[in-house]
Amino acid sequence: MRYHECCPYLRTRNWQALYQSNITTLHALKSSAKSSCTFIAIDFEGLCAERGEPLALTDIGVAVLPFPRPTLTQPESTQTSNTSPVRSQRLQTFFDQNSIECHWLRLKGQRSISGPKEICHFGQFQEIEPAQTEATLVTLLQSIQQRHNAPMVLTGFDLVFELKTIESHLSQVLRFFSSWVDIQDIIMKVAGLKNTPGLRDAVRSVGFSDSIATSGGNKSHNPADDTVRELAVLIKLLELQEGSTLQVEIGRRREQHEQQMYWYGRAPSPKELYPFTARVYIQGKRLSSVLPHFRQLAEMFEMYDPTAVGIAAEGRYGWVSLSTLEGLTRFIQDVHGKELRGETWIVASKYDPSIIPMTKIELLNAKQAAQVAEQGRKQLERYSRRKHALKIEQDTLDLQNYL
């Protein structure tokens, strides 16, 4: 199981029973849904904080989907075959038809670096005091438990950050859940993936347009929207027939630009594709102690629209690549030496003006042209050597004939 293999830093001693109740397969997920239960999707935004450090969350999303589901009326679209869904369903329709309960909690004074996120597409928005975070969540979960009176399943997409934060700062939340499921794990098994898909990759793959992602040209997102996305993917997984597969296109943006977005253990490369790169540090800490995953690093600085991010193998620092020199300059000016979410950030430019920026196609063409030129040079050298050898041979014969 991924959480045993890749997450040794999760402390599970105080919630071992729940930890071992992880739903890891589609069959087990379907079995849970057959009985009365309530799926509680939870999504956090902010930074990781170890036990003893202040809670560093900025926003919390919670969405509720009881099972059995309410009777649906006039679904917007259906599958045209067993393998290819019609990609026209809207999340708003899903939200309305399934009577999803959704809450967006923002911690006062803990605004995200990416700016205010005032668009609340689903459910209720509420600002809370950071010191009351655990109490607020406990009250909310108690209310859900009383109203639905069914076992509650903690649900999320790549739950590492949430589990670590709950365990270290919000442990009273754990007692409400009888089991938990990471939808990303289920998606990877059903689709036979080796690389981890993003949430929006999963949303598109199950047939939702996810139009709120670009509503009004606004790139920002919030955890409440993400919890609705997670439940939408969950529903579609439950509707799959046993033995079915799912086609997931990972990283639509990366496929369009043919460039890798996430890097581990080294800086984004080659430099021609990622010339405007900065190395980022957190003063006095390893970067991975605050942002354990490169996706969190990308989300941290999403307002700068990074083309790639990476984290060093030992986790001491990371890299952020921008699309232009102006963007790199602005990023350094905004972040270097500044305190963001309670941490002081250090930024060092890795820009080399001698490197000519290229697209992947341009770089490929340049390499092919260089190979052709190198082959031509070697052929010319061989021709010159043969010509010189023939001349020497001819001169030798002429001298012998003369003698």
Salt bridges, closest charged atoms under 4 A:
GLU45 OE1 - LYS117 NZ 2.97
GLU45 OE2 - HIS221 NE2 3.04
GLU50 OE1 - ARG11 NH2 3.90
GLU50 OE2 - LYS164 NZ 3.12
GLU53 OE2 - LYS285 NZ 3.32
ASP59 OD2 - ARG106 NE 3.12
GLU101 OE2 - HIS103 NE2 2.77
GLU101 OE1 - ARG147 NH1 2.85
GLU118 OE2 - ARG106 NH1 3.43
GLU118 OE2 - ARG111 NH1 3.90
GLU127 OE2 - ARG111 NH2 3.79
GLU129 OE2 - LYS108 NZ 3.49
ASP158 OD1 - ARG2 NH1 3.69
GLU167 OE2 - ARG51 NH2 2.34
ASP182 OD2 - ARG2 NH2 3.01
ASP185 OD1 - ARG2 NE 2.72
ASP201 OD1 - ARG204 NH2 2.97
ASP210 OD2 - ARG200 NE 3.44
ASP210 OD1 - ARG229 NE 2.85
ASP225 OD2 - HIS121 ND1 2.70
ASP226 OD2 - HIS221 NE2 3.99
ASP226 OD1 - ARG229 NH1 2.64
GLU239 OE2 - ARG69 NH1 3.43
GLU239 OE1 - LYS236 NZ 3.47
GLU242 OE2 - HIS27 ND1 3.51
GLU302 OE2 - LYS117 NZ 3.40
GLU302 OE1 - HIS221 ND1 3.33
ASP305 OD2 - LYS219 NZ 3.25
ASP305 OD1 - ARG253 NH2 3.49
GLU314 OE2 - ARG316 NH1 3.59
ASP334 OD2 - ARG330 NH1 3.83
GLU343 OE2 - LYS285 NZ 2.92
GLU374 OE2 - ARG377 NH2 2.42
GLU381 OE2 - ARG377 NH1 2.45
ASP395 OD2 - LYS391 NZ 3.18
